[in-house]
Amino acid sequence: MTAPYARHRRAVAIPAGMAMATALAFLPNTAATAAEDAPAAVSAEATPLSYVVNVKPGHGISASVKKAVAEAGGTVVTSYDQIGVIVVHSSNPDFAKTVRTVRGVQSAGATRTAPLPSATTGDLGSPKVLSAAEVAGAEAAEGQDPLQGLQWDLPAIKADQAHEKSLGSKKVTVAVIDTGVDDTHPDIAPNFDRAASVNCVSGKPDTADGAWRPGAAESPHGTHVAGEIAAAKNGVGMTGVAPGVKVSGIKVSNPDGFFYTEAVVCGFMWAAEHGVDVTNNSYYTDPWYFNCTNDPDQKALVEAVTRASRYAEKKGAVNVAAAGNENYDLASDEITDPSSPNDTTPGDRVVDPSECLDIPTQLPGVVTVASTGAKGLKSSFSNYGRGVIDIAAPGGDSTAYQKPEPPATSGLILGTLPGGKWGYMAGTSMASPHVAGVAALIKSTHPYAPPALVKALLYAEADAKACTDPYDINADGKVDAVCEGPKNRNGFYGWGMADALDAVTK
C-alpha cells in the first residue's frame, strides 16, 4: 500500500470511507535553469539559489571564507556561528563546487533545485472543516470542552485521565516548527508564547509581530498541529494533549509550501535560544525526501540540520518528528523514492535509508513517531521500521479502516484551523504532536529533567504494543506491511503507545 506520489507535509487528507490515504502533495511546475556546464561567472540570466556552507563552529566566519564566498559570487544572508552554518545566496551554478575547495569549509550544498523564489505549487489536500451544525451538534461529557467527544485520540493515550491530574505547566513551551500558527484562534490564544515565535522562512529570523502566522492562502497545517498539542481547556472547541502548556509558532514553510534547509536550521536555532522545551517537526526538509550522504549537496544539508537539531537539544529541547506517510519500511535495505527533488522534476531513485536520511526524523536524538488509527493499529500510510520508530501515537486513518467508538464519528484527528475553525486531518503529522504534548507533560512533572531523561521517561512509560501480524489494514487478503521485533520495541510501534497519564503521575 505504498502511496505512489510525492508527499510534502506529514499530513494526509482522508475523506471518511476512502480506500487509499491521500497526502498533501505539492507539484512544482518550474525548473531551475542553471546548466551544469555553465561558466562560473555570474550572468544576468543565471538562476539564484540558496546554499548552506558548513565551517568549524564557534569562531564566526573567517576572513578567508568570507572572501572566498564573495569571490565565488555568494552573498551571506546570515550565519549561525554556534554551529558553523552559513546561509548564502548565489547565482553562480558552480558556487558549491568552488567553495568546497576552500580551506576551512567542511561542506557546502544547494538547499533547493528551484530558483529563488520557489516554484509555484498547488496544494492538493485540505482539511475536512467542521460545519456550524457539526460544531453545534457535538456531544461532550460534563467537564469536557464542547468538541472533546469527537477526539477519540485523547483517551487512546489516556490524556483525558491525565487532565484530571494535571493540564501541564505554563512554564513549558512546545514550538511548532511548521507552516505558521494562527495565534488568534480562541483555542490557541490563551496558551500562545509570542516571545518564542518567529518567521524563519528566509533562513534569518523575522521578528515582526504576527510574522509567524500563515497567510490566507497558506496551509493550515501548523495551526492544526498547535491545537492538537495545547488547545486550551477553556469551554471552547477542543482540548489539546497538554492544555496547560505554552505553544509557539516557528514558521519555516514558504508560501509555496516548501521547508528548505536554511529555514529549518533557523527554526531549531530560534527554539534553542528562546527557552523552548519541546519542538514538533511534522515535515521533511525539502527538496529531497531522503538526503544521501554520498552526494555533496545533500551531505551538506544533513550536516546543517544535524548541527541545528543537536544544538537545540543541547540547550534543553526534546525534538519530536513525524515518521512519514508512505508506508515505507525505513529499516529496509532499499526504498524507491519517486518524489525527489520535489521542487523541480522528481524521478525514481533507489536509496538505502540507512545512508540516505529523511531529515529531521532520522537524525540522532530525534524522537521518531509512527501513526495509529482509532482501533490502535498502525495507520495504513504510516512509515515504520524496527530500530527507526521510537514511539507511536494517534494520527488517524481512513474511517473505513479504523472506525472510532461513538460519539466520535471520524477516524481522522480533530484540530484547530485558522480563522477560529476546527477540522479533521490525518497523518504522522498528527501523531507527532501527540507525543510532543506527552513530552511537555513529562517536562511539566519533572521541570528540571534534561532532554535525555524526558525521552527515557517517554519510552519507559509508553504502553508496549505487540506487532500486528498479519497486517492487512484494508482486508483485501494481502499483507500491507510486515512488523518485526518484540512487544516492547518493534517496527510498527517502537516502545509502544505514548501514555499521557503516566506522564503526569510518574
C-alpha positions in Angstrom: 0.0 0.0 0.0 2.9 2.4 -0.6 1.4 5.5 -2.0 2.8 6.4 -5.4 3.0 10.2 -5.3 5.3 12.8 -3.7 4.5 13.7 -0.2 5.3 17.0 1.4 3.9 17.6 4.8 3.5 14.8 7.2 -0.3 15.0 6.9 -2.8 13.3 4.7 -6.4 14.3 3.9 -8.7 11.3 4.1 -12.4 11.6 3.5 -14.4 9.1 5.5 -14.6 5.8 3.8 -11.9 6.5 1.3 -9.9 3.4 0.4 -6.5 5.0 0.0 -4.8 7.7 2.1 -4.1 10.8 0.0 -1.4 13.1 1.2 -0.9 16.8 0.9 1.1 16.9 -2.3 2.8 19.8 -4.0 3.5 19.6 -7.6 6.1 22.1 -8.8 5.8 23.3 -12.4 9.0 25.2 -12.9 12.6 24.0 -13.0 16.0 25.6 -12.2 17.7 26.8 -15.4 21.3 26.6 -14.4 23.1 24.2 -16.7 25.8 22.0 -15.2 28.4 23.3 -17.7 27.5 27.0 -17.1 30.5 29.3 -16.6 31.5 30.2 -13.1 31.0 33.9 -13.8 27.5 35.1 -12.8 25.4 36.4 -15.7 22.1 38.2 -15.8 20.4 35.0 -16.9 21.9 32.9 -14.1 19.5 31.3 -11.6 19.8 32.4 -8.0 19.9 29.6 -5.5 20.3 29.3 -1.7 23.2 27.4 -0.1 24.4 26.3 3.3 28.2 26.4 3.9 29.4 24.5 6.9 32.5 25.5 8.8 34.0 24.9 12.2 31.6 26.0 14.9 32.1 28.7 17.4 34.6 31.1 15.7 32.5 33.2 13.3 33.2 33.3 9.6 36.9 33.6 8.9 38.1 36.4 6.7 39.3 33.8 4.1 36.0 32.1 3.9 34.1 35.4 3.6 36.4 36.4 0.8 36.1 33.0 -0.9 32.3 33.2 -0.7 32.2 36.6 -2.2 34.7 35.7 -5.0 32.5 32.7 -5.9 29.6 35.0 -6.3 27.9 34.4 -3.0 26.1 36.8 -0.6 25.9 35.9 3.1 22.3 36.1 4.3 23.1 35.1 7.9 25.4 32.8 9.8 24.9 30.7 12.9 28.3 30.8 14.4 27.4 28.5 17.3 27.1 25.6 14.9 29.2 26.9 12.0 26.4 27.1 9.4 26.3 30.0 6.9 23.3 30.7 4.7 24.3 32.1 1.3 22.6 33.2 -1.9 24.4 32.9 -5.2 23.6 32.9 -8.9 26.8 31.0 -9.7 25.9 27.5 -10.7 29.4 26.4 -9.6 29.2 28.1 -6.2 29.1 25.0 -4.0 31.7 23.1 -6.0 34.0 26.2 -5.8 33.5 26.9 -2.1 34.1 23.2 -1.1 37.7 23.6 -2.1 38.2 26.5 0.3 40.3 25.9 3.4 38.0 26.0 6.4 34.9 24.9 4.5 33.8 21.4 5.7 30.8 21.0 3.4 28.6 23.1 1.2 25.5 22.5 -0.9 22.4 24.0 -2.6 19.3 23.8 -0.4 17.0 23.6 -3.4 16.9 22.9 -7.1 14.3 25.5 -7.9 15.2 29.2 -8.3 14.6 31.9 -5.7 11.7 32.5 -5.3 10.5 28.9 -5.2 8.5 27.2 -7.9 4.8 27.8 -7.9 2.8 24.9 -6.4 -0.7 23.7 -5.9 -2.0 22.3 -2.6 -4.0 19.2 -3.4 -5.0 18.3 0.1 -7.2 20.2 2.6 -8.7 19.5 6.0 -12.3 18.4 6.4 -13.7 21.5 8.2 -16.4 21.1 10.8 -19.6 22.8 9.8 -21.5 25.0 12.2 -24.1 22.3 12.5 -21.4 19.7 13.4 -19.9 22.1 16.0 -23.4 22.7 17.5 -24.3 19.1 17.5 -21.2 17.7 19.1 -21.6 15.7 22.3 -19.3 16.1 25.2 -19.4 14.8 28.7 -19.7 17.1 31.7 -16.4 18.9 32.4 -15.2 18.5 28.8 -14.8 21.1 26.1 -17.6 21.0 23.6 -15.8 19.1 20.8 -13.9 16.7 23.0 -16.3 13.9 22.3 -15.1 13.9 18.8 -11.5 13.4 20.0 -11.1 9.6 20.2 -7.3 10.3 20.2 -7.3 11.7 23.7 -8.5 8.5 25.5 -6.3 6.5 23.2 -3.3 7.9 25.1 -5.1 8.4 28.4 -4.9 12.2 28.0 -8.5 12.6 29.3 -7.4 10.8 32.5 -4.2 12.8 32.7 -6.2 16.1 32.6 -7.9 15.1 35.9 -4.4 15.2 37.5 -2.6 18.0 35.6 -3.1 20.1 32.4 0.7 20.8 32.2 2.7 23.7 33.3 2.6 27.2 31.7 6.4 27.3 32.2 6.8 24.7 29.5 6.8 25.7 25.8 6.3 23.5 22.8 7.5 25.1 19.5 5.6 24.1 16.4 8.2 24.3 13.6 5.8 24.3 10.7 3.7 26.4 8.3 2.9 29.0 10.8 0.3 29.2 13.7 -2.8 31.4 13.9 -2.4 32.6 17.5 -5.7 34.5 17.3 -7.6 31.2 17.4 -9.7 31.1 20.6 -8.3 27.7 21.5 -4.7 28.7 20.9 -4.6 32.4 22.1 -4.7 31.6 25.9 -1.6 29.4 25.6 0.4 31.2 22.9 4.1 32.2 23.6 4.8 35.2 21.4 8.4 35.6 22.6 9.2 32.1 21.3 7.6 32.7 18.0 9.2 33.8 14.7 9.2 33.6 10.9 12.3 31.7 9.7 11.4 31.2 6.1 14.4 33.2 4.7 16.8 31.4 7.0 17.1 34.6 9.1 14.7 35.3 11.9 11.9 37.8 11.1 10.5 39.0 14.5 7.8 41.3 13.1 4.6 40.9 15.1 2.5 38.2 13.6 5.1 37.1 11.1 4.7 33.5 12.5 1.1 33.4 11.2 0.1 31.6 7.9 -1.1 33.8 5.1 -4.7 33.4 3.9 -3.6 31.2 1.0 -1.1 29.2 3.0 -1.5 25.8 4.7 -3.4 25.4 8.0 -1.1 22.5 8.9 0.8 24.3 11.7 -2.3 25.7 13.3 -3.9 22.2 13.3 -0.7 20.8 15.0 -0.6 23.6 17.6 -4.2 22.9 18.7 -3.5 19.2 19.0 -0.7 20.0 21.4 -2.1 22.8 23.5 -5.7 23.8 22.7 -6.8 25.4 26.0 -9.3 23.7 28.2 -11.5 26.8 28.3 -15.0 25.7 27.4 -14.4 26.5 23.8 -13.9 24.0 20.9 -11.5 21.1 21.5 -8.8 20.1 24.1 -5.1 19.7 23.5 -3.0 16.8 24.8 -1.3 19.3 27.2 -3.8 22.2 27.5 -1.9 23.9 30.3 1.4 24.3 28.5 2.5 27.1 26.1 2.8 26.7 22.4 4.8 28.9 20.0 4.8 29.2 16.2 8.1 29.0 14.3 7.2 29.4 10.6 9.7 27.6 8.3 7.5 26.9 5.3 7.5 29.4 2.4 4.2 30.5 0.7 4.6 27.6 -1.8 4.7 25.0 1.0 8.4 24.1 0.9 10.5 23.5 4.1 14.1 24.4 3.0 17.2 23.7 5.0 18.1 27.3 5.8 14.6 27.8 7.3 14.7 24.6 9.3 18.2 25.4 10.7 16.9 28.9 11.7 13.9 27.2 13.4 15.9 24.9 15.5 18.3 27.7 16.4 15.5 30.0 17.4 14.0 27.3 19.6 17.4 26.7 21.2 17.9 30.3 22.1 14.4 31.1 23.3 13.8 28.5 26.1 11.8 26.0 24.2 11.3 22.7 25.9 10.0 20.6 23.0 9.9 21.1 19.3 7.4 19.4 17.0 8.5 18.7 13.4 5.8 17.4 11.2 7.5 17.7 7.8 10.6 16.6 5.9 13.2 19.0 4.7 12.8 19.8 1.0 13.6 19.1 -1.8 14.9 15.6 -1.1 12.7 13.1 0.8 16.0 11.2 1.5 19.3 13.0 1.7 22.1 10.8 0.6 25.4 11.5 2.3 27.4 10.4 -0.8 26.0 13.4 -2.6 28.0 16.5 -1.7 24.9 18.8 -1.7 22.7 16.5 0.2 25.5 15.7 2.7 25.8 19.4 3.5 22.1 19.7 4.2 22.2 16.7 6.5 25.1 18.2 8.3 23.5 21.6 8.7 20.2 20.3 10.1 22.0 17.8 12.3 24.1 20.6 13.9 21.0 22.7 14.5 18.8 19.9 16.0 21.7 18.8 18.2 22.3 22.4 19.4 18.6 22.7 20.3 18.8 19.5 22.3 21.9 20.7 24.0 20.1 23.9 25.0 17.2 21.8 26.5 14.8 20.9 23.8 13.3 17.5 23.1 12.9 17.2 19.3 9.9 15.2 18.1 9.3 14.4 14.4 6.8 12.6 12.2 8.0 9.4 10.5 6.3 10.0 7.2 3.2 8.8 5.3 4.4 6.4 2.5 4.1 3.1 4.3 7.8 2.8 3.8 9.9 0.3 5.8 12.7 2.7 7.0 14.7 -0.3 8.2 14.7 -2.0 4.8 17.8 -2.3 2.6 16.4 -0.1 -0.1 13.4 2.2 -0.9 12.4 3.6 -4.3 11.9 7.3 -3.8 9.8 8.8 -6.7 9.4 12.2 -5.2 12.8 13.9 -5.2 13.7 16.7 -5.9 10.1 17.8 -5.3 10.7 21.5 -6.2 11.6 20.8 -9.8 11.4 17.5 -11.7 11.3 14.4 -9.4 12.3 11.0 -10.7 12.6 7.4 -9.3 15.8 6.7 -7.4 16.6 3.7 -5.2 18.1 4.7 -1.9 19.4 2.9 1.2 17.6 4.6 4.1 20.5 3.9 6.5 22.7 6.2 4.3 20.1 8.4 2.7 18.2 10.1 5.6 14.8 11.6 6.0 15.6 14.8 7.9 14.9 15.7 10.7 13.1 12.5 11.7 16.1 10.1 11.1 18.7 12.3 12.8 20.4 11.3 16.0 18.5 12.2 19.1 15.2 13.0 17.4 12.1 11.1 18.6 10.6 9.4 15.6 6.8 8.9 15.7 4.6 6.4 13.9 0.9 6.9 13.5 -2.0 4.7 14.7 -5.7 4.8 13.9 -8.9 4.6 16.1 -8.5 0.8 16.5 -5.0 1.2 17.8 -3.4 -0.3 14.7 -0.6 1.2 12.6 -2.2 3.7 10.2 -2.4 2.5 6.6 0.0 5.2 5.5 2.5 5.4 8.4 6.1 4.7 7.7 7.6 2.0 10.0 10.9 0.2 10.7 12.5 -1.7 13.5 15.1 0.4 15.2 13.8 3.6 13.5 10.4 4.1 15.1 10.7 5.2 18.7 7.1 5.5 19.7 3.5 5.6 18.3 0.5 7.9 18.8 -2.8 8.6 17.2 -2.5 10.2 13.7 -5.8 8.9 12.3 -6.7 6.7 9.4 -9.5 6.2 6.9 -12.7 5.7 8.9 -13.4 2.7 6.7 -10.2 1.0 8.1 -10.4 2.1 11.7 -13.7 3.5 12.9 -13.9 5.1 16.3 -16.4 4.4 19.0 -19.2 7.0 19.4 -19.7 9.8 20.0 -16.6 10.3 17.7 -17.6 9.9 14.1 -14.4 10.3 12.1 -11.2 8.2 12.1 -9.2 11.4 11.5 -7.8 13.8 14.1 -9.6 16.9 15.1 -7.5 20.1 15.3 -7.7 23.9 15.2 -7.8 25.7 11.9 -7.1 29.4 11.1 -10.0 31.8 11.4 -11.4 30.2 14.6 -12.4 27.0 12.9 -11.8 23.3 13.6 -11.4 20.4 11.2 -10.0 16.9 10.6 -6.7 15.9 9.2 -4.6 12.6 9.4 -1.0 11.7 9.0 2.1 11.1 11.1 1.9 14.9 11.2 -0.9 14.4 13.6 0.8 11.6 15.6 3.9 13.6 16.3 2.2 16.5 18.2 0.5 13.9 20.5 4.0 12.8 21.5 5.2 16.3 21.8 2.3 17.0 24.1 3.1 14.0 26.3 6.8 15.1 26.4 5.5 18.5 27.5 3.5 16.9 30.3 6.6 14.9 31.4 8.6 18.1 31.5 5.8 19.7 33.5 6.0 16.9 36.0 9.8 16.9 36.0 10.8 20.5 35.4 14.5 20.0 35.8 14.7 16.9 33.7 17.2 17.3 30.7 16.1 16.1 27.3 17.7 12.7 27.7 15.7 12.0 30.8 12.5 13.3 29.3 13.0 10.9 26.3 13.9 8.0 28.6 10.6 8.5 30.6 8.7 8.9 27.4 9.8 5.5 26.2 9.7 3.8 29.6 6.1 5.0 30.3 4.8 4.1 26.8 2.3 1.2 26.7 4.1 -1.7 24.9 2.2 -2.9 21.9 2.9 -6.2 20.0 3.3 -6.3 16.3 0.1 -6.5 14.2 0.6 -9.8 12.3 -0.6 -10.2 9.7 -1.2 -6.6 8.9 -3.9 -6.4 6.3 -5.5 -3.0 7.0 -7.9 -2.9 4.1 -8.9 -6.6 4.5 -8.2 -7.5 0.8 -6.3 -10.6 1.7 -2.9 -9.1 1.1 -0.3 -8.2 3.7 0.3 -4.5 3.6 3.4 -4.3 5.8 5.5 -6.6 7.9 6.3 -5.7 11.5 9.4 -7.0 13.2 10.6 -7.1 16.8 9.2 -7.9 20.3 6.3 -6.3 22.0 8.4 -3.6 23.8 10.4 -2.5 20.7 9.1 -3.2 17.3 8.9 -1.7 13.8 5.3 -0.5 14.0 5.0 0.9 17.4 8.6 1.3 18.8 8.5 1.3 22.6 4.7 1.4 22.4 1.8 3.9 22.6 2.5 7.3 24.3 0.9 7.5 27.7 -0.2 10.9 29.0 -1.5 9.6 32.3 1.9 8.1 33.3 3.5 11.4 32.2 1.7 13.3 35.0 1.7 10.6 37.7 5.2 9.0 37.5 
